[in-house]
Amino acid sequence: MAFCLLHVLAMVAMRKGVYAAMGARYDFGDWPRELFYEYLKDFRTYALFLVIIYFYRLLLLRLQGEARLLTAPDTGPPVEAVERPERFLVRKVGAEFLIAARDIEWLEASENYVNLHVRGRAYPLRSTMTALQERLDPQRFVRVHRSHIVNLDFLEQIEPLESGDARLRLKDGTHIPCSRRYRQALRGELSAPTETARIGAALPR
């Protein structure tokens, strides 16, 4: 409605200006009726844009692959723990394959999805960061930012910043922000004996 109102007011102002420059007078007509007519046109245009965007996103998800959590089978026990998945199912156009949770290098929140970054590719998973974090191995995956989770196996360096935050560098050169809120928890995880042996010199000296 706001877009329609701005559109109509701008249109009327422009037409009045053009007509005035030509020595004529522009009359928009009956405002309630004409405004309703313009609103219907704008509504149809807006709906068309939404449909195009929706199908574009759907096509993009099918082409790049969309990740899903493995669910319990209809009959018989699950192959692995559903509460803490070890694999994710990725569906692409005409193909399905599994990615191991341990191969996920880092996770990033993106609107209604969480992108799983694996070997330079990002697979969107419809979930929230909080819900997904509860199902990942806390000994391996650590929340470092409200929008980022990192796999400690791929963490190479922690660079402290003057603001109190930090910047993380992964083994492939990717940089990830680490907010002050989560930095202390990350240091605690890295100080554990198993983690120290795993990533070596990640802690700043």
Rosetta blueprint (number, residue, H / E / L):
1 M L
2 A H
3 F H
4 C H
5 L H
6 L H
7 H H
8 V H
9 L H
10 A H
11 M H
12 V H
13 A H
14 M H
15 R H
16 K H
17 G H
18 V H
19 Y H
20 A H
21 A H
22 M L
23 G L
24 A L
25 R L
26 Y L
27 D L
28 F L
29 G L
30 D L
31 W H
32 P H
33 R H
34 E H
35 L H
36 F H
37 Y H
38 E H
39 Y H
40 L H
41 K H
42 D H
43 F H
44 R H
45 T H
46 Y H
47 A H
48 L H
49 F H
50 L H
51 V H
52 I H
53 I H
54 Y H
55 F H
56 Y H
57 R H
58 L H
59 L H
60 L H
61 L H
62 R H
63 L H
64 Q H
65 G L
66 E E
67 A E
68 R E
69 L E
70 L L
71 T L
72 A L
73 P L
74 D L
75 T L
76 G L
77 P L
78 P L
79 V L
80 E L
81 A L
82 V L
83 E L
84 R L
85 P L
86 E L
87 R E
88 F E
89 L E
90 V E
91 R E
92 K E
93 V L
94 G L
95 A E
96 E E
97 F E
98 L E
99 I E
100 A E
101 A H
102 R H
103 D H
104 I L
105 E L
106 W E
107 L E
108 E E
109 A E
110 S E
111 E L
112 N L
113 Y E
114 V E
115 N E
116 L E
117 H E
118 V E
119 R L
120 G L
121 R E
122 A E
123 Y E
124 P E
125 L E
126 R E
127 S L
128 T L
129 M H
130 T H
131 A H
132 L H
133 Q H
134 E L
135 R L
136 L L
137 D L
138 P L
139 Q L
140 R L
141 F E
142 V E
143 R E
144 V E
145 H E
146 R L
147 S L
148 H E
149 I E
150 V E
151 N E
152 L H
153 D H
154 F H
155 L E
156 E E
157 Q E
158 I E
159 E E
160 P E
161 L L
162 E L
163 S L
164 G L
165 D L
166 A E
167 R E
168 L E
169 R E
170 L E
171 K L
172 D L
173 G L
174 T L
175 H E
176 I E
177 P E
178 C E
179 S L
180 R H
181 R H
182 Y H
183 R H
184 Q H
185 A H
186 L H
187 R H
188 G H
189 E H
190 L H
191 S H
192 A L
193 P H
194 T H
195 E H
196 T H
197 A H
198 R H
199 I H
200 G L
201 A L
202 A L
203 L L
204 P L
205 R L
